[in-house]
C-alpha cells in the first residue's frame, strides 16, 4: 500500500469534501423525522413480539405443571 505524507492526505481530503453534495435543511428535517418514525415503529414491533413470545413461553411452561 503506498504511503503519502500528511500534507498530501489533507489536500486530498479537502478536494474530496468539495465534491460532496450536502442535503438542504428541508431534506435533513424530513430525513430526521423519517428516522424517528421508523425507530418508533421498530420499537413497537419488537415490544409486541417480545410480549407475545413471553406469553407463549409462560403458557407452555405453565401447561406442563
N, C-alpha and C positions, 0 to 999 in steps of 0.2 A: 504494500500500500504506500503510495507516495506521500511524503510528509511535506507540509507547507508551513511557512512561518506564520506567526500570529497576525502580523500586519496584513499579509495577503488574505488570510482567512477572514479577517474583519471586513476587508474591502469586498470580498465575495458575498458575505452575509448582507452587507448594505445593498449590494447590487440585486440580490435575490429579494430582499424586502421591498424594493421599489416595484417589483413585478406583481406583488400581492394585491388582489382586489379586496379591500376591506368592506364588510357589509355596512349598509346605511343604518342610521338609528332605528328607522322603522322596521327594517329586516331583523335587527338584533332583538328588538322588543317582541316581535312576532315569534321568533325562534325561541326566546326565553319562555314565553307563555306556553308554547307548544311543549317544551321540555317539562315544565311544571305539570301540565295536564297529563302527559304520559306517565310521569312519576306517580301522580295520584292514582291513575287507572291501574298501573302495575302494582302499587301498594295495596289497593283494594282487592285486586285479583289474588295476590299472594295471601292476604289476610283471610279471605273467604276459603281459599284452597286449604290453608292451614287448619281452619276451624272444621271444615268437612272431614279432613283426614283425622284430626284429633277425635272427632265424634265417632268415626268409623272404628278407629283403634280402640277407643273406650268401649264401644258396643261389642266388639269382638272379644275383648278381654273379659268383660262382664258376662257375656253369654256363656262362657265356659264355667263360671262359678255357680 
